[in-house]
């Protein structure tokens, strides 16, 4: 019965020092996400006045969105500290669907130029 008593393990992983460290990490991630969101909103409001190319703005939005998605999934959904196989198991369906979406967009994009829709 004593093999099931995990109080010492719980206490070692849930000490006040660990709590302070985790709260600090959460606040750092919050400020990073806030900064990325602020850059996105600001860029969306002033990109024309700054004379930036639309393709540059689109790529910047995509990169910043991927950065935000990483931080949200890794820290707030706690995948950063999981086993690698579990991370791959969660990420693989999304990767497959993204590849499928890209292939379908390319196939349909090429096909739409070959067919005259107005006939």
Secondary structure by P-SEA (a helix, b strand, c coil): cccccaaaaaaaaccaaaaaaaaaaaaaaaaaaaaaaaaaaaaaaccccccccaaaaaaaaaaaaaaaaaaaaacccccccccaaaaaaaaaaaaaaaaaaaaaaaaaaaaaaaccccc
